Amino acid sequence: MKKILLFFTISLTAFISCNNSSTDKQKELALKEKELALKEQELKLKEKENITQDTSPTQVSTIDSTQIQTDESSNVENLIGYWFIPHGATINIQFNRDGRFIFNDYNMTLEKDETLQGSYQLEKGTLTLLYDDRPKQKFRFYKGEKGDKNYYIKKSGYYFVKGVNGYDK
């Protein structure tokens, strides 16, 4: 794992030194940094899975269920894909692996559809959309309860469920 991180760090450093163009290169650098952060999250998750598999049944019972829930609500893999509002599928969000999103929404003030883009962050059940052209917006990202294994994105006026498409496993 350390070799992979070292490789990504060296690649990122080489990328920075080879490119001097300001704005476009900064955007590319930001995308690479987000990609690296996603890779680190994946590696941490795999480490935790390996630890869980290696523990005995008596040790597994000592793992705090809130910690598992927090890990699931911070795992970007649970977010990647296409999300829509039931009975309102024209309002939808697509989350990409590169840390970017496309949000097809309806602007009630302007009374028209609009496509919003930006980057996203997911941490402990808080999904933050960092728009390219407006202030950020926070949503709640959570897993269903009582046997419901689905994930949901919610905020006043919005209730998204995950769709089935090429992004899903």
Order of alpha helices (4+ residues) and beta strands (2+ residues): alpha-alpha-alpha-alpha-beta-beta-beta-beta-beta-beta-beta-beta
